[in-house]
Amino acid sequence: MRRPHTQRKCKHCQTFFAPDPRSARRQRYCAKLACRQASKAASQHRWLQKPGNRDYFTGPTQVERVRQWRQAHPGYWRRQGARTPNALQEDLTSQAPQKQLLEGALTPYALQDAFFTQPAVVVGLIAHFTGVTLQENIATTARRLQELGRDILCGPPHHPGGIQDGQTSHFASQTPTRPPAVQLSRSTPGP
């Protein structure tokens, strides 16, 4: 036979609440955050009022105890951040992107849009290795390099019959000529 739930008045906010059945005899505060904080503060105050607890954290013996504990636990005070537990399963493997033919369906985008989406380092590398500095030529080379990268990452195209073509890419003949040599050492000191 169950006991009927009794209402109790919270010692902090003075509202009535139903105490938890597991601790109904001892619970004097409701579950609101401010009331739980007040309960903790009152509990600590009661503990410190006992004569044996007043000097619990002071004195040379406590200082030595804390010093020895810190030596035994180096780096404990540093925050480690949220550690994610190891998963019980393996990570999912990524799927290869599927090729879509969109060239006929979409109009080509503006040169400036294509050019400024490239990081400055990539644009600089393309200009350095090809020897060209015109935005139109760099954009063309960037598109060609991007298609070549997709061909490499997605694998060679399949031919009817399931045999893969092991030949070089159709972009291989379109590679630009080598730029002039660049001296990377210091310049000679002047007079």
N, C-alpha and C positions, 0 to 999 in steps of 0.2 A: 504494500500500500504506500503510495507516494504522499509525501508531505505537501501541503499547499504552499505555493510560493508566497513568501512574505515580502513586503516592501520595506525598504530601509531608507533612511534619510542620509544623503551624502554629507560627510563632515566638511567638505569644501564648498560645493555649490548649493547645498541645502535643498536639492531636488530629490524626489523619491526614485529609487531604482530597485530592480530585482537582483539580489546578489547571486553570484555563481553558486550552484548547488554544492560544488566541491569545497568551497571555502566560505559557506554562508555564515558560519559562526564568527569568523574573523574579519570578513570584508566590511570596511567602514567607508570606503570611497567608491564612487561609480567609475565606469570605464572611460570617461572623457579624458583627453590628453592632459588638460590642466589639472584635473583631479588626481590623475595618476602621478603627476609631478609633485603635487602637494603631498600625496601619500608617501612618496619617496623621501621628500624633505623632512616630513614629520618622523619617519622611521629613523633617518640618520640623526635627527636631533635627539630622539629618545636614546639611541645607542651611545651617543657622545655624552649624555648626562649621567651614565653609569660611572661610578668612581674608577673602576678598573680600565675603562676605555678612554679616559680623558687624555692621557699621555701616550696613547698607543702608537702614534706615528711620529713621535718626537724623541730626541735623545740620541746619544752616540751609538747605542746598540742598533737602533733602527736605521741610522745612516749607514752603518757597516753592512747590515742585512741587505739593504737596497743596493749598495755598491757591489756586493758579491753576486746578487741576482743579475745585475746588469752585465757583469763580466761573464756570467754563465749563459746569457741570452743576448749576444751582440746583435745590433740592428733591429731589435724587437720594436723599438719606437718608430721606425720608418714605416710609412704606409706602403703597402705592397700593391694596392689597387685591387680592383675586382678580378679575382682569379676565376676563370671559367673552368669547370671540371672537364676532364677528358670525356668525349662522347663515347657511348657504348657501341657505336657503329662507325664505319668508315665514312669519310666525306664523300659526297656525291661527285662523280667525275663529270666534268663539263662536257657538253655536247658540242660537236663541231657545227659552226654556223652553216646554214643552207644558203647556197648561191641563188640569187634572184636576178632575173634579167629586167632591169628597170630603165635601161638606156632609152628605149623607144617611148616609154610612157611619160617620162619626166623631161622637162626642159632643163638644159644645163644651167647651173647657178652662176651668179656673177663672180667675176674673177676676184674681187676684193673679199667676198664672203669666203671663198676657198682659201685665199692667201692668208687672211688674218686668223683663221682657225688653227693654223700650224704654229707650234711653239717657235720662238725666235731661234733657239738652238738648232732645230731641224732646218729652218730656212737658211741659217748660216752655214750649216754643214752641206746642204745641197748646193749653195752658191760657191762654197770653197771647193768641193770635189768636182763640180761641173764647170766652174769658171764662168758661169752666167750670173747676171745680177738683175735681169728684167723679171718683174713679177710674173708675167705671163709664162715665161720659160720655166721659172721655179715652180709655178703651180702645175704645169704640165708634167714636170719631172716628179713632183710630189704625188700626183695622181698615179703616174706610172709605177712609182716605188710602192705605193699603197696596194695597187693591184698585184704587183709581184709578191709582196708580203702575204696577201690573201692566198695567192696560188701556192706559196710555200707552206703556209700554215694549214690550209685545207686539203693539201695533197694534190697530186696531179689529176687532171680530168680523166674520167673513165671513158673508154671507147666501147662500142658495141662488142659484146662477147666477154666483157669483164676484164680485159687485159689493160693494165695501166701503161701509159706511155712513159718511158724512162728518159725521153729526150729533154733537152733544155727548154726553158720557157720561151714563148714567142717574144718576150721582152728582151731577150739576151742580145739580139742584133741592134736594139735601139739604145744601148747604153752610150752615154756621151763620152767624148774624148777626155783624156787625162788633163787636169789643170797644170799649169806650170809649177815647177818645184818651188817650195817655200822654205826660206832659211829660218830655222827655229832657234839658233844660237844668238848670243848678243852681238850687237853691231860692234865694229872695231872702234876703239876710242879715237877721238879726234885730236888735232894738234893742241 
